[in-house]
């Protein structure tokens, strides 16, 4: 994964985190949380030294 792809993935994770905080539907929150976990797992798999962004 290139540095540009890593930054794009981190940006996407940040967008989903923001949405997760803003939505009020419990199902939507749960689905967004699953998406975030999946994206983060992909980054950890492809970039073993990746530790995530600060919230």
GROMACS elastic network, one bead per residue, 0.5 to 0.9 nm:
[ bonds ]
;  ai    aj funct       b0    kb
    1     4     6  0.81264   500
    1     5     6  0.60217   500
    1     6     6  0.66045   500
    1    43     6  0.87704   500
    1    46     6  0.65815   500
    1    47     6  0.76787   500
    2     5     6  0.51358   500
    2     6     6  0.63074   500
    2     7     6  0.87296   500
    3     6     6  0.50567   500
    3     7     6  0.62573   500
    3     8     6  0.86366   500
    4     7     6  0.51495   500
    4     8     6  0.61840   500
    4     9     6  0.86244   500
    5     8     6  0.50007   500
    5     9     6  0.61011   500
    5    10     6  0.85555   500
    6     9     6  0.50875   500
    6    10     6  0.61539   500
    6    11     6  0.85848   500
    6    43     6  0.72803   500
    6    47     6  0.83696   500
    7    10     6  0.50238   500
    7    11     6  0.60983   500
    7    12     6  0.85800   500
    8    11     6  0.50394   500
    8    12     6  0.61956   500
    8    13     6  0.86572   500
    9    12     6  0.50491   500
    9    13     6  0.62006   500
    9    14     6  0.86394   500
    9    39     6  0.73384   500
    9    40     6  0.84681   500
    9    43     6  0.76837   500
   10    13     6  0.50335   500
   10    14     6  0.61885   500
   10    15     6  0.86904   500
   10    39     6  0.86021   500
   10    40     6  0.83118   500
   10    43     6  0.85185   500
   10    52     6  0.77008   500
   10    53     6  0.73383   500
   11    14     6  0.50737   500
   11    15     6  0.62893   500
   11    16     6  0.87700   500
   12    15     6  0.51031   500
   12    16     6  0.63341   500
   12    17     6  0.86467   500
   12    36     6  0.87770   500
   12    39     6  0.85383   500
   13    16     6  0.51692   500
   13    17     6  0.61360   500
   13    18     6  0.86592   500
   13    35     6  0.85000   500
   13    36     6  0.58735   500
   13    37     6  0.89239   500
   13    39     6  0.68459   500
   13    40     6  0.74881   500
   13    53     6  0.89363   500
   14    17     6  0.50364   500
   14    18     6  0.62352   500
   14    19     6  0.86627   500
   14    36     6  0.87041   500
   14    53     6  0.80618   500
   14    55     6  0.84825   500
   15    18     6  0.51637   500
   15    19     6  0.62645   500
   15    20     6  0.85826   500
   16    20     6  0.59765   500
   16    21     6  0.86786   500
   16    32     6  0.63727   500
   16    33     6  0.80853   500
   16    35     6  0.78794   500
   16    36     6  0.65892   500
   17    21     6  0.64209   500
   17    22     6  0.87826   500
   17    32     6  0.76158   500
   17    33     6  0.77796   500
   17    36     6  0.71577   500
   17    55     6  0.87437   500
   18    21     6  0.52487   500
   18    22     6  0.63609   500
   18    23     6  0.88775   500
   19    23     6  0.60350   500
   19    29     6  0.82019   500
   19    32     6  0.76946   500
   20    23     6  0.57824   500
   20    24     6  0.85654   500
   20    28     6  0.76757   500
   20    29     6  0.52759   500
   20    30     6  0.82647   500
   20    31     6  0.88558   500
   20    32     6  0.59062   500
   20    33     6  0.69569   500
   21    24     6  0.82233   500
   21    29     6  0.78232   500
   22    29     6  0.88206   500
   23    26     6  0.80032   500
   23    28     6  0.69746   500
   23    29     6  0.65406   500
   24    27     6  0.88160   500
   24    28     6  0.77065   500
   24    29     6  0.73588   500
   25    28     6  0.52802   500
   25    29     6  0.63393   500
   25    30     6  0.87871   500
   26    29     6  0.50580   500
   26    30     6  0.62171   500
   26    31     6  0.86662   500
   27    30     6  0.51188   500
   27    31     6  0.61908   500
   27    32     6  0.85905   500
   28    31     6  0.51013   500
   28    32     6  0.60504   500
   28    33     6  0.84763   500
   29    32     6  0.51817   500
   29    33     6  0.61173   500
   29    34     6  0.87117   500
   30    33     6  0.50796   500
   30    34     6  0.63326   500
   30    35     6  0.87342   500
   31    34     6  0.51233   500
   31    35     6  0.62623   500
   31    36     6  0.86808   500
   32    35     6  0.50022   500
   32    36     6  0.61366   500
   32    37     6  0.85934   500
   33    36     6  0.51063   500
   33    37     6  0.61849   500
   33    38     6  0.86024   500
   34    37     6  0.51235   500
   34    38     6  0.61576   500
   34    39     6  0.86690   500
   35    38     6  0.51085   500
   35    39     6  0.62003   500
   35    40     6  0.85925   500
   36    39     6  0.51661   500
   36    40     6  0.60820   500
   36    41     6  0.84814   500
   37    40     6  0.51379   500
   37    41     6  0.60353   500
   37    42     6  0.86057   500
   38    41     6  0.50838   500
   38    42     6  0.62710   500
   38    43     6  0.87903   500
   39    42     6  0.51130   500
   39    43     6  0.64191   500
   39    44     6  0.87791   500
   40    43     6  0.50904   500
   40    44     6  0.62006   500
   40    45     6  0.85469   500
   40    50     6  0.89602   500
   40    51     6  0.89325   500
   40    52     6  0.74364   500
   41    44     6  0.50499   500
   41    45     6  0.60531   500
   41    46     6  0.85725   500
   42    45     6  0.50561   500
   42    46     6  0.61206   500
   42    47     6  0.82197   500
   43    46     6  0.51188   500
   43    47     6  0.54691   500
   43    48     6  0.76310   500
   43    50     6  0.67580   500
   43    51     6  0.89018   500
   43    52     6  0.86128   500
   44    47     6  0.50390   500
   44    49     6  0.71331   500
   44    50     6  0.56631   500
   44    51     6  0.74489   500
   44    52     6  0.86291   500
   45    48     6  0.58479   500
   45    50     6  0.88492   500
   46    50     6  0.86356   500
   47    50     6  0.53780   500
   47    51     6  0.89996   500
   48    51     6  0.82967   500
   50    53     6  0.89470   500
